[in-house]
Every structure is written in C-alpha cells, then in structure tokens.
C-alpha cells in the first residue's frame, strides 16, 4: 500500500475484534453487502481535497479451497469503491488455513461535509463451509480466533492523482499473446499530475488476473507517451487453487525519480505479458449482482508525492 506519512491523518478507524467470533458466509453468491452496520460503519468529514485512502483487512477461512470475494465500502446503497483484495496462499488451502485479505484504494471527488460508510463485501465464487471471520476468544483452544476486522479511512494530501476505475461492464485485457508495455486505457486509466519539488513519485497499480489451469506472467508500469517511466513485477497470491475461475489479485509499486519539479506529466497505466497462457486476461469492472464470476472490482492506479 502507499506510504502512510505524518501528513495522512486518520479520519476514521475501527479494528473490530469481538470476544465471540463472527462469521460472514462465502457459501452463497452475493452483491456488495454491508458487513455490520453497527460495528463496521465509519462517520467522517471529507477533507478539503475531497480525497481519501480506504483500507480494509480481514481473514477468510477456507475449506479445501477458498472463495473469491471483493472488499469495498458502501454509502447507503451506493458503492463507493470495491476491489479484488490482495492476499491468499500459493497452494491448496485446508479447513484451518487463515487467509489474509486486504484492499486499499483511493476515493476522489468527495463532496464536503459528513459521510457515513460501511465496510462491505461481495462473493464472486462460492465455496461451501467458507467464511470471512473476525474476533474470537483469547485462549489456547486453537482455530477459534481470527483477529480484528480492520476498516480505516485516511486523508490523502500526498496523492497527486489517482482513481479506482470500476466500469459496470467488465473489461478483459488478454494475456494470451506476448506483449511489450502497452497502455491499458488512454481514456480512463490516464493520469495528469504536476511533479513535486522532490522530483520523485510513487506509482501504484493493481487488478486481478483471471486464470486457466495456470496464470500468465505480467508486468505493470506507466507510459509517458511511448516512453516507459516504470515497470514492476506485481505481487500477489491465489485466493483459490489455480482453476479457470480463480482470481489472482496483483499489485505493483515503483518509484520514479528525476522529474522536473513543477512540470505537468501525462502517464498511462500499462501492462506487458512475459509468459502467455491461453484463455487468461487482466480483468476489472463488472456488474454488482449475485451472478458467479462476472465482476473483478476496480483497476487501481495512483501517483503519490515523495
């Protein structure tokens, strides 16, 4: 996630860790739904910038494999943001495996005044006997405590430009051919920013890859016209055994130095394919419904001042 600096004040935060464990089922398909409107709801005042950073973190407990979920926030019935969370395991889950899931993303253009946001989740691929779990006793019984559900909102004054692009119609950027660094969407995933006095920025990108029996190998990066400004091999892990329906959530970060302070730059989110796999793609967006495996959350693209 982006660097949390002294300039990023906490607007609201909860680490909800009740003594009695809570289970939120992942055994049924689910559109984005508030998790707990009493205990995982934050009320905050929008900063003058209209920009905040959201962070959600929880534990999923699996069966022999684990479900595919989205994490996000709702304001009433409106989706403020949703994302395929990063985290998981490289291997087959067993019943007692605890799999950390974390989603961080920026929200821009907030109206002034008070906002009430609920932590939320959706289920894209169901698996029987699987749940989001949090809380539990502090004892030596074993496999009965899962830690707190974390829901945090920060002011983000060091964000130069950013978005979580989540169109209602899913987008598929194929990974079935080898590809040099290529802009993903010059209309919706292009950012314009002014270089800070340091001449240095942090770029962050994230989206899931949708697999076959294995997954492609890609790079994330940014293009300035046809010039590659940064490339990075993104990190991620499986939420499920590698099957056609599995999502591999990926995130990449890179620092770019040597920019001319005060100059305006226009950068496109980009990707490259180093190892191709048939029937795979970089996917984002999709409807908010209870249909299996048709939504992947937003494409994360941020540029931070260093």
C-alpha positions as MATLAB code, in Angstrom:
seq = 'XXXXXXXXXXXXXXXXXXXXXXXXXXXXXXXXXXXXXXXXXXXXXXXXXXXXXXXXXXXXXXXXXXXXXXXXXXXXXXXXXXXXXXXXXXXXXXXXXXXXXXXXXXXXXXXXXXXXXXXXXXXXXXXXXXXXXXXXXXXXXXXXXXXXXXXXXXXXXXXXXXXXXXXXXXXXXXXXXXXXXXXXXXXXXXXXXXXXXXXXXXXXXXXXXXXXXXXXXXXXXXXXXXXXXXXXXXXXXXXXXXXXXXXXXXXXXXXXXXXXXXXXXXXXXXXXXXXXXXXXXXXXXXXXXXXXXXXXXXXXXXXXXX';
ca = [
       0.000    0.000    0.000;
       1.137    3.624   -0.302;
       3.395    5.108    2.318;
       1.428    6.279    5.381;
       3.143    9.511    6.357;
       2.641   12.049    9.117;
       0.655   14.106    6.600;
      -2.006   11.392    6.293;
      -4.332   11.936    9.239;
      -6.818    9.255   10.271;
     -10.372   10.356    9.553;
     -11.921    7.204   10.976;
     -10.699    3.771   12.031;
     -12.052    0.551   13.514;
     -10.315   -2.666   14.490;
     -13.406   -4.655   15.412;
     -12.378   -7.719   17.376;
     -15.306   -9.069   19.415;
     -14.741  -11.772   22.031;
     -17.220  -14.024   20.242;
     -16.058  -14.849   16.713;
     -18.188  -13.624   13.798;
     -18.636  -15.493   10.500;
     -19.815  -13.914    7.262;
     -20.663  -16.702    4.865;
     -18.985  -17.007    1.476;
     -21.067  -20.047    0.565;
     -23.606  -18.052   -1.498;
     -23.156  -15.540   -4.321;
     -23.535  -12.006   -3.014;
     -23.683   -8.493   -4.419;
     -21.823   -5.874   -2.356;
     -23.366   -6.009    1.127;
     -22.600   -4.135    4.344;
     -20.844   -6.434    6.798;
     -22.023   -4.911   10.096;
     -23.779   -1.535   10.104;
     -23.433   -1.270   13.886;
     -19.745   -2.111   14.325;
     -18.108   -1.648   10.914;
     -19.541    1.737    9.993;
     -17.448    4.937    9.953;
     -18.686    8.522   10.009;
     -16.174   11.162    8.918;
     -15.880   14.625    7.420;
     -14.452   14.825    3.921;
     -11.135   16.695    3.770;
     -10.786   19.840    1.681;
      -9.046   17.849   -1.041;
     -12.065   15.556   -1.452;
      -9.627   12.628   -1.500;
      -9.276    9.767    0.978;
      -7.492    6.439    1.222;
      -9.526    3.408    2.342;
      -8.038    0.258    3.843;
      -9.898   -2.961    4.695;
      -8.326   -6.118    6.065;
      -9.855   -9.396    7.209;
      -9.372  -13.148    7.386;
     -11.012  -15.761    5.181;
     -11.150  -19.334    6.441;
     -11.330  -21.926    3.713;
     -12.317  -25.469    3.054;
     -10.038  -27.416    0.716;
     -10.016  -24.229   -1.371;
     -11.145  -20.668   -0.653;
     -13.822  -18.368   -2.083;
     -13.274  -15.350   -4.320;
     -14.539  -12.138   -2.731;
     -14.499   -8.393   -3.267;
     -13.972   -5.897   -0.440;
     -15.221   -2.328   -0.545;
     -17.343    0.403    1.007;
     -20.969    1.449    0.676;
     -22.567    4.824    1.362;
     -26.157    3.757    1.830;
     -26.758    1.530   -1.195;
     -24.126    3.281   -3.347;
     -20.830    1.540   -3.994;
     -18.030    3.989   -3.197;
     -15.312    1.531   -4.140;
     -14.720   -2.212   -4.462;
     -11.553   -4.129   -5.132;
     -10.271   -7.664   -5.505;
      -8.251   -7.947   -2.285;
      -4.645   -8.986   -2.347;
      -3.600  -11.945   -0.235;
      -4.002  -15.671   -0.246;
      -1.846  -18.739   -0.489;
       0.269  -20.453   -3.060;
      -1.049  -23.939   -2.623;
      -4.184  -25.738   -1.562;
      -5.990  -24.404    1.476;
      -7.114  -26.692    4.232;
     -10.009  -26.206    6.597;
      -7.966  -24.443    9.271;
      -5.970  -22.160    6.970;
      -6.395  -18.440    7.728;
      -6.000  -16.338    4.599;
      -5.441  -12.610    4.987;
      -7.316  -10.400    2.529;
      -6.532   -6.680    2.180;
      -7.875   -3.969   -0.090;
      -6.599   -0.391   -0.168;
      -7.735    2.232   -2.658;
      -8.295    5.956   -3.055;
     -11.617    7.726   -3.412;
     -11.565   11.161   -5.061;
     -14.120   13.894   -5.671;
     -15.915   13.620   -2.327;
     -18.425   16.337   -1.550;
     -17.807   18.498    1.504;
     -19.407   17.522    4.787;
     -20.141   14.332    6.685;
     -20.159   10.866    5.127;
     -21.269    7.522    6.572;
     -19.538    4.495    5.059;
     -19.994    0.790    5.695;
     -17.356   -1.888    5.179;
     -18.791   -4.298    2.603;
     -18.085   -7.500    0.719;
     -19.317   -9.417   -2.290;
     -18.881  -13.080   -3.215;
     -17.961  -13.939   -6.809;
     -17.059  -17.607   -6.431;
     -18.698  -19.609   -3.665;
     -17.311  -22.494   -1.697;
     -19.239  -24.414    0.923;
     -18.174  -24.018    4.549;
     -16.082  -20.885    3.917;
     -16.389  -17.540    5.683;
     -14.919  -14.160    6.415;
     -14.149  -14.435   10.113;
     -13.065  -11.987   12.791;
     -12.937  -11.801   16.553;
     -12.865  -14.795   18.875;
     -11.608  -15.594   22.378;
      -8.042  -15.192   23.590;
      -7.358  -18.780   24.611;
      -5.361  -21.897   23.763;
      -8.203  -23.812   22.109;
      -6.851  -23.313   18.595;
      -8.557  -22.246   15.359;
     -11.218  -20.194   17.149;
      -9.852  -16.638   16.888;
      -9.170  -14.588   13.760;
      -8.136  -11.107   14.862;
      -9.968   -7.883   14.160;
     -11.672   -6.692   11.005;
      -9.790   -3.504   10.116;
     -11.582   -0.603    8.426;
      -9.680    2.671    8.083;
     -10.123    5.970    6.252;
      -7.237    8.434    5.857;
      -6.850   11.916    4.476;
      -4.543   11.651    1.447;
      -2.811   15.005    0.877;
       0.223   13.400   -0.781;
      -1.842   11.870   -3.596;
      -1.020   13.712   -6.830;
      -3.556   11.817   -8.952;
      -5.457    8.574   -8.661;
      -8.531    6.539   -9.398;
     -10.175    3.172   -8.886;
     -11.721    2.554  -12.306;
     -14.620    0.130  -11.974;
     -16.917    0.170  -15.034;
     -20.245   -1.656  -14.839;
     -19.309   -3.653  -17.935;
     -16.305   -5.871  -17.238;
     -13.086   -5.260  -19.190;
     -10.741   -8.047  -20.303;
      -7.190   -7.246  -21.365;
      -5.995  -10.517  -22.805;
      -2.801  -12.192  -21.669;
      -2.800  -14.762  -24.460;
      -0.076  -13.082  -26.541;
       3.352  -11.780  -25.631;
       3.160   -8.013  -25.255;
       5.590   -5.134  -24.763;
       4.475   -2.370  -22.368;
       1.116   -1.176  -23.685;
      -1.323    1.440  -22.376;
      -4.392   -0.232  -20.876;
      -6.965    2.538  -21.441;
      -5.846    6.008  -22.545;
      -9.263    7.455  -21.700;
      -9.989    6.031  -18.268;
      -6.574    4.980  -16.945;
      -4.588    8.096  -17.823;
      -3.483   10.478  -15.065;
      -2.243   14.046  -15.330;
      -0.191   15.450  -12.438;
       2.351   18.119  -11.537;
       5.769   16.891  -10.419;
       6.503   17.693   -6.744;
       9.564   19.642   -5.530;
      11.431   16.372   -4.872;
      11.055   15.270   -8.490;
      10.111   11.817   -7.168;
       6.816    9.927   -7.120;
       5.478    6.520   -6.127;
       3.279    4.763   -8.682;
       0.854    2.061   -7.570;
      -1.237   -0.215   -9.812;
      -3.475   -3.178   -9.085;
      -6.018   -5.518  -10.689;
      -6.661   -9.272  -10.833;
      -5.634  -11.750  -13.490;
      -8.238  -14.350  -14.354;
      -6.692  -17.740  -14.943;
      -6.872  -21.030  -16.693;
      -5.185  -24.005  -15.020;
      -2.162  -21.705  -14.609;
      -1.649  -17.957  -14.823;
       0.253  -15.634  -17.160;
       3.263  -13.602  -16.047;
       2.768   -9.858  -16.484;
       4.440   -6.562  -15.661;
       2.664   -3.382  -14.536;
       4.017    0.046  -15.349;
       3.422    3.544  -16.698;
       3.980    5.098  -20.108;
       4.712    8.758  -20.845;
       3.666    8.743  -24.476;
       5.747    5.852  -25.825;
       8.414    6.134  -23.110;
       8.400    3.608  -20.285;
       8.643    5.511  -16.998;
       8.447    2.470  -14.731;
       7.911   -1.268  -14.799;
       7.411   -3.650  -11.902;
       6.652   -7.319  -11.403;
       3.442   -7.217   -9.325;
       2.991   -9.185   -6.130;
       0.007  -11.377   -5.375;
      -1.187  -14.807   -4.358;
      -4.054  -17.121   -5.164;
      -7.424  -16.977   -3.474;
      -8.130  -20.472   -4.710;
      -6.460  -23.432   -6.322;
      -5.471  -22.311   -9.833;
      -8.597  -23.042  -11.836;
     -10.334  -21.272  -14.698;
     -12.474  -19.392  -12.188;
      -9.700  -18.304   -9.824;
      -8.656  -14.678   -9.466;
      -5.038  -13.759   -8.888;
      -5.091  -10.272   -7.370;
      -1.911   -8.377   -8.292;
      -0.433   -5.100   -7.070;
       2.748   -3.360   -8.157;
       4.627   -0.288   -6.918;
       7.531    1.616   -8.408;
       9.377    4.838   -7.588;
      10.161    7.270  -10.396;
      12.851    9.904   -9.815;
      14.363   12.720  -11.849;
      11.129   14.504  -12.775;
      11.270   18.259  -13.339;
       9.554   19.941  -10.380;
       6.506   21.938  -11.430;
       6.199   20.296  -14.835;
       2.964   18.620  -15.869;
       3.096   14.939  -16.850;
       0.547   12.674  -18.519;
       1.019    8.999  -17.739;
      -0.913    5.924  -18.833;
      -1.303    2.751  -16.787;
       0.305   -0.045  -18.794;
       0.999   -3.746  -18.780;
       3.184   -6.270  -20.569;
       2.904  -10.041  -20.946;
       6.090  -12.025  -20.413;
       4.633  -15.540  -20.213;
       1.346  -16.129  -22.013;
      -1.396  -18.554  -21.055;
      -4.413  -19.307  -23.240;
      -7.827  -18.067  -22.048;
      -6.435  -15.632  -19.465;
      -6.862  -11.899  -19.054;
      -6.278   -8.880  -16.841;
      -9.829   -8.078  -15.717;
     -11.627   -5.274  -13.896;
     -15.121   -3.856  -13.508;
     -18.336   -5.816  -13.925;
     -21.909   -5.657  -12.595;
     -22.889   -5.652   -8.924;
     -25.052   -8.751   -8.743;
     -25.279  -12.301   -7.455;
     -24.051  -13.910  -10.664;
     -20.946  -16.003  -10.380;
     -17.566  -14.822  -11.574;
     -18.545  -11.753  -13.619;
     -17.044   -8.894  -11.566;
     -13.463   -8.166  -10.554;
     -13.543   -4.800   -8.792;
     -11.754   -1.638   -9.826;
      -8.413   -1.132  -11.542;
      -6.248    0.752   -9.059;
      -3.980    3.495  -10.441;
      -2.345    6.050   -8.125;
       0.564    8.511   -8.190;
       1.875    9.710   -4.798;
       4.238   12.548   -3.908;
       7.517   11.538   -2.264;
];
